[in-house]
Amino acid sequence: MLMIRAIIRPEKGNAVLTELMGAGFPAVTRLDVFGRGKQKGITLGDVHYDELPKQMLLIVVRDEDKNDVISIVMRTARTGEGHFGDGRIFVTPVEEAYTVSSGKAEL
């Protein structure tokens, strides 16, 4: 199993969730987060915004579903070629997972 963490623009969150659900990936955790990327925030006039609102989606999938989920997020969250701040996707292994209500391990 793999955990996919997608950090995206908040206005893209609902569209990405809709696409994931339609493709058979309904189990997603969504968090409101703040951060900055390589561009170190943005400056508008005399005001510098160091941390920008984002949404983080957490999705645990089977290894063979990784490319499908990444493709959906990339296609749906992108605002246009070369636009900074569209987000990042991180993939990490999940060694174990348990269902709290049953206590069963999932693989």
ROSE-4610 file (N, C-alpha, C; in Angstrom, 1 decimal, always signed):
// ROSE-4610
residu = [M/M/M/L/L/L/M/M/M/I/I/I/R/R/R/A/A/A/I/I/I/I/I/I/R/R/R/P/P/P/E/E/E/K/K/K/G/G/G/N/N/N/A/A/A/V/V/V/L/L/L/T/T/T/E/E/E/L/L/L/M/M/M/G/G/G/A/A/A/G/G/G/F/F/F/P/P/P/A/A/A/V/V/V/T/T/T/R/R/R/L/L/L/D/D/D/V/V/V/F/F/F/G/G/G/R/R/R/G/G/G/K/K/K/Q/Q/Q/K/K/K/G/G/G/I/I/I/T/T/T/L/L/L/G/G/G/D/D/D/V/V/V/H/H/H/Y/Y/Y/D/D/D/E/E/E/L/L/L/P/P/P/K/K/K/Q/Q/Q/M/M/M/L/L/L/L/L/L/I/I/I/V/V/V/V/V/V/R/R/R/D/D/D/E/E/E/D/D/D/K/K/K/N/N/N/D/D/D/V/V/V/I/I/I/S/S/S/I/I/I/V/V/V/M/M/M/R/R/R/T/T/T/A/A/A/R/R/R/T/T/T/G/G/G/E/E/E/G/G/G/H/H/H/F/F/F/G/G/G/D/D/D/G/G/G/R/R/R/I/I/I/F/F/F/V/V/V/T/T/T/P/P/P/V/V/V/E/E/E/E/E/E/A/A/A/Y/Y/Y/T/T/T/V/V/V/S/S/S/S/S/S/G/G/G/K/K/K/A/A/A/E/E/E/L/L/L]
num = [1/1/1/2/2/2/3/3/3/4/4/4/5/5/5/6/6/6/7/7/7/8/8/8/9/9/9/10/10/10/11/11/11/12/12/12/13/13/13/14/14/14/15/15/15/16/16/16/17/17/17/18/18/18/19/19/19/20/20/20/21/21/21/22/22/22/23/23/23/24/24/24/25/25/25/26/26/26/27/27/27/28/28/28/29/29/29/30/30/30/31/31/31/32/32/32/33/33/33/34/34/34/35/35/35/36/36/36/37/37/37/38/38/38/39/39/39/40/40/40/41/41/41/42/42/42/43/43/43/44/44/44/45/45/45/46/46/46/47/47/47/48/48/48/49/49/49/50/50/50/51/51/51/52/52/52/53/53/53/54/54/54/55/55/55/56/56/56/57/57/57/58/58/58/59/59/59/60/60/60/61/61/61/62/62/62/63/63/63/64/64/64/65/65/65/66/66/66/67/67/67/68/68/68/69/69/69/70/70/70/71/71/71/72/72/72/73/73/73/74/74/74/75/75/75/76/76/76/77/77/77/78/78/78/79/79/79/80/80/80/81/81/81/82/82/82/83/83/83/84/84/84/85/85/85/86/86/86/87/87/87/88/88/88/89/89/89/90/90/90/91/91/91/92/92/92/93/93/93/94/94/94/95/95/95/96/96/96/97/97/97/98/98/98/99/99/99/100/100/100/101/101/101/102/102/102/103/103/103/104/104/104/105/105/105/106/106/106/107/107/107]
x = [+0.8/+0.0/+0.9/+0.3/+1.0/+0.1/+0.7/+0.0/+0.4/-0.6/-0.4/-0.9/+0.0/-0.3/-0.3/-1.4/-1.5/-1.8/-0.9/-1.2/-1.5/-2.8/-3.3/-4.0/-4.3/-5.0/-6.4/-6.9/-8.2/-9.3/-9.3/-10.4/-10.5/-9.5/-9.5/-9.9/-10.1/-10.3/-11.6/-12.7/-14.0/-13.9/-13.3/-13.2/-12.3/-11.2/-10.3/-11.1/-11.8/-12.5/-13.6/-14.3/-15.3/-14.7/-13.6/-12.9/-12.4/-11.9/-11.4/-12.5/-13.6/-14.8/-15.3/-15.4/-15.9/-15.0/-13.7/-12.8/-12.7/-13.5/-13.5/-12.5/-12.2/-11.3/-12.0/-13.0/-13.8/-13.2/-12.2/-11.6/-10.5/-10.8/-9.9/-10.0/-8.9/-9.0/-8.5/-9.3/-9.0/-8.7/-7.6/-7.2/-6.9/-7.3/-6.9/-5.5/-4.6/-3.2/-2.7/-1.6/-0.9/+0.5/+1.1/+2.5/+2.9/+4.1/+4.7/+5.6/+5.7/+6.6/+7.9/+8.5/+9.8/+9.8/+8.7/+8.6/+8.6/+8.6/+8.6/+7.5/+6.3/+5.1/+4.9/+4.1/+3.8/+3.8/+4.2/+4.1/+3.1/+2.2/+1.2/+1.3/+1.8/+2.1/+3.1/+2.9/+3.8/+3.7/+2.7/+2.5/+3.0/+3.8/+4.3/+3.5/+3.0/+2.2/+3.2/+3.6/+4.6/+4.0/+2.8/+2.1/+0.7/+0.5/-0.8/-1.7/-3.0/-3.9/-3.8/-3.8/-3.8/-4.7/-5.0/-5.6/-4.7/-4.7/-3.9/-4.9/-4.8/-5.6/-4.7/-5.2/-4.5/-5.2/-4.6/-5.2/-4.3/-4.8/-4.1/-4.6/-3.7/-4.1/-3.2/-3.7/-2.8/-1.8/-0.6/+0.5/+0.1/-0.7/-1.1/-2.0/-2.6/-3.5/-2.8/-1.5/-0.8/-0.8/-0.5/-0.5/-1.9/-2.9/-4.3/-4.6/-4.3/-4.6/-3.8/-2.5/-1.6/-2.1/-2.5/-3.0/-4.2/-5.1/-6.4/-6.1/-5.2/-4.9/-4.2/-3.2/-2.4/-3.4/-4.2/-5.1/-6.1/-6.7/-7.8/-7.3/-6.1/-5.6/-4.9/-4.4/-3.6/-4.4/-3.9/-4.6/-4.1/-3.0/-2.5/-1.0/-0.4/+1.0/+1.9/+2.8/+3.7/+3.2/+2.0/+1.5/+2.1/+2.7/+3.3/+2.1/+2.4/+1.4/+0.3/+0.3/-0.7/-0.6/+0.6/+0.7/+1.8/+1.9/+2.9/+2.2/+2.8/+2.3/+3.4/+3.2/+4.2/+3.7/+4.5/+4.1/+5.1/+4.5/+5.3/+4.6/+5.5/+4.9/+4.2/+3.1/+2.4/+2.7/+3.3/+3.7/+2.5/+1.7/+0.5/-0.6/-1.8/-3.1/-4.1/-4.8/-5.8/-7.1/-8.2/-9.5/-9.8/-10.1/-10.3/-11.5/-12.6/-13.9/-13.7/-13.0/-12.9/-11.5/-10.5/-9.2/-8.4/-9.0/-8.3/-7.3/-6.2/-5.2/-5.6/-5.2/-5.5/-4.2/-4.2/-3.0/-3.4]
y = [-1.2/+0.0/+1.2/+2.3/+3.6/+4.7/+5.7/+6.9/+8.0/+8.6/+9.7/+10.9/+11.9/+13.2/+14.2/+14.8/+15.8/+17.2/+18.1/+19.5/+20.3/+20.9/+21.5/+22.9/+23.6/+24.9/+24.6/+25.3/+25.0/+25.0/+25.9/+26.0/+24.8/+23.9/+22.7/+21.4/+21.6/+20.4/+19.7/+20.3/+19.6/+18.9/+19.6/+18.9/+17.7/+17.7/+16.6/+15.4/+15.8/+14.8/+14.1/+14.9/+14.4/+13.4/+13.8/+12.9/+11.6/+11.7/+10.5/+9.6/+10.1/+9.3/+8.6/+9.4/+8.8/+7.7/+7.7/+6.7/+5.5/+5.6/+4.5/+4.6/+5.9/+6.2/+7.1/+6.6/+7.5/+7.8/+7.0/+7.1/+8.2/+9.4/+10.5/+11.3/+11.7/+12.7/+14.0/+15.1/+16.4/+17.3/+18.0/+18.9/+20.3/+21.4/+22.7/+23.0/+23.4/+23.6/+24.9/+25.4/+26.6/+26.3/+26.9/+26.7/+27.6/+27.3/+28.0/+27.0/+27.3/+26.4/+27.1/+26.7/+27.2/+28.7/+29.2/+30.6/+31.5/+30.8/+31.5/+32.5/+32.1/+33.0/+33.9/+34.9/+35.8/+37.2/+38.2/+39.6/+40.3/+41.0/+41.8/+43.2/+44.0/+45.4/+45.5/+46.1/+46.2/+45.0/+44.1/+43.1/+41.8/+41.1/+39.7/+38.7/+37.7/+36.6/+35.4/+35.1/+34.1/+32.7/+32.5/+31.3/+31.4/+30.5/+30.5/+29.4/+29.6/+28.4/+27.4/+26.1/+25.0/+23.9/+22.9/+21.7/+20.5/+19.6/+18.4/+17.2/+16.4/+15.2/+14.0/+13.1/+11.9/+10.7/+9.9/+8.8/+7.6/+6.5/+5.3/+4.3/+3.8/+3.0/+1.8/+0.8/-0.3/+0.2/-0.5/+0.0/+0.1/-0.8/-0.8/+0.4/+1.1/+2.2/+3.6/+3.6/+4.8/+5.7/+5.2/+6.0/+6.6/+5.8/+6.3/+7.5/+7.4/+8.5/+9.7/+9.5/+10.7/+11.4/+10.6/+11.2/+12.0/+11.5/+12.3/+13.6/+13.5/+14.7/+15.7/+15.3/+16.2/+16.9/+16.1/+16.6/+17.6/+17.3/+18.0/+19.3/+19.2/+20.3/+21.3/+21.0/+21.9/+23.1/+24.3/+25.5/+26.0/+25.5/+25.9/+25.7/+25.6/+25.3/+26.4/+26.1/+27.1/+27.9/+27.6/+28.4/+27.8/+28.7/+28.3/+28.1/+27.2/+27.1/+26.1/+25.3/+24.3/+23.2/+22.9/+21.9/+20.9/+19.9/+18.9/+17.6/+16.5/+15.1/+14.4/+13.7/+12.9/+11.5/+10.5/+9.1/+8.4/+7.8/+7.1/+5.7/+4.7/+3.4/+3.4/+2.5/+2.3/+0.9/+0.7/-0.6/-1.4/-0.7/-1.3/-0.4/-0.9/-0.1/-1.0/-0.4/-1.1/-0.3/-1.1/-0.5/-0.5/+0.7/+0.9/+0.1/+0.2/-0.5/-2.0/-2.6/-4.1/-4.5/-3.7/-4.0/-4.9/-5.0/-5.9/-5.1/-5.8/-5.3/-5.3/-4.3/-4.3/-4.3/-5.1/-5.1/-4.8]
z = [+0.0/+0.0/+0.0/-0.5/-0.6/-0.1/+0.5/+0.9/-0.1/-0.7/-1.6/-0.9/-0.7/-0.1/-1.2/-1.5/-2.6/-1.9/-2.1/-1.6/-2.8/-2.8/-3.9/-3.5/-4.5/-4.3/-3.7/-2.7/-2.1/-3.0/-4.0/-5.0/-5.9/-5.9/-6.7/-5.9/-4.6/-3.7/-4.1/-4.3/-4.6/-6.0/-6.9/-8.3/-8.2/-7.5/-7.3/-6.6/-5.5/-4.8/-5.7/-6.5/-7.4/-8.4/-9.0/-9.9/-9.3/-8.1/-7.4/-7.1/-6.6/-6.3/-7.5/-8.6/-9.9/-10.4/-10.1/-10.5/-9.6/-8.5/-7.5/-6.3/-6.0/-4.9/-3.9/-3.2/-2.3/-1.0/-0.6/+0.8/+0.8/+1.1/+1.1/+2.4/+3.0/+4.1/+3.5/+3.9/+3.4/+4.6/+4.5/+5.6/+5.0/+5.7/+5.3/+5.9/+5.1/+5.5/+5.0/+5.5/+5.0/+4.7/+3.7/+3.3/+2.2/+1.8/+0.6/-0.1/-1.4/-2.2/-2.5/-3.6/-3.9/-4.2/-4.5/-4.8/-3.5/-2.4/-1.1/-0.8/-1.2/-1.0/-2.2/-2.0/-3.1/-2.6/-3.4/-3.1/-4.0/-3.3/-4.0/-3.6/-4.4/-4.0/-3.0/-1.8/-0.7/+0.3/+0.1/+1.0/+0.6/+1.4/+1.1/+1.9/+1.2/+1.9/+1.9/+3.1/+3.3/+3.3/+3.8/+3.8/+3.2/+2.3/+1.5/+1.9/+1.8/+2.1/+1.0/+1.4/+0.5/+1.1/+0.4/+0.9/+0.7/+1.7/+1.6/+1.6/+0.6/+0.4/+0.8/+1.6/+2.0/+1.5/+0.7/+0.0/+0.1/+0.7/+0.8/-0.3/-1.2/-2.3/-2.4/-3.2/-3.5/-4.5/-4.5/-5.3/-6.8/-7.3/-8.7/-9.0/-8.0/-8.3/-8.2/-7.9/-7.7/-8.9/-10.1/-11.3/-11.7/-11.4/-11.7/-10.8/-9.5/-8.6/-8.9/-9.1/-9.4/-10.7/-11.7/-13.0/-12.8/-11.9/-11.7/-10.9/-9.9/-9.2/-10.1/-10.9/-11.7/-12.7/-13.4/-14.4/-13.8/-12.7/-12.1/-11.3/-10.7/-9.8/-10.6/-11.8/-12.6/-13.1/-12.9/-13.4/-14.8/-15.2/-16.5/-16.5/-17.7/-17.8/-17.3/-16.4/-15.8/-14.7/-14.2/-13.0/-11.8/-11.0/-9.7/-8.7/-7.7/-6.6/-6.9/-8.0/-8.2/-7.2/-6.7/-5.7/-5.9/-5.0/-5.0/-4.6/-5.1/-4.7/-4.1/-3.0/-2.3/-2.2/-2.5/-2.3/-1.4/-0.3/+0.7/+0.9/+1.3/+1.6/+2.9/+3.0/+4.2/+4.6/+5.7/+6.2/+6.8/+7.5/+8.2/+8.2/+8.2/+8.4/+9.2/+10.1/+10.9/+10.8/+10.8/+11.0/+12.5/+13.0/+14.4/+14.9/+14.2/+14.7/+14.8/+13.9/+13.9/+14.5/+14.5/+15.0/+14.0/+12.8/+11.8/+11.0/+10.7/+9.8/+8.4/+7.6/+6.2/+5.4/+4.4/+3.5/+2.1]
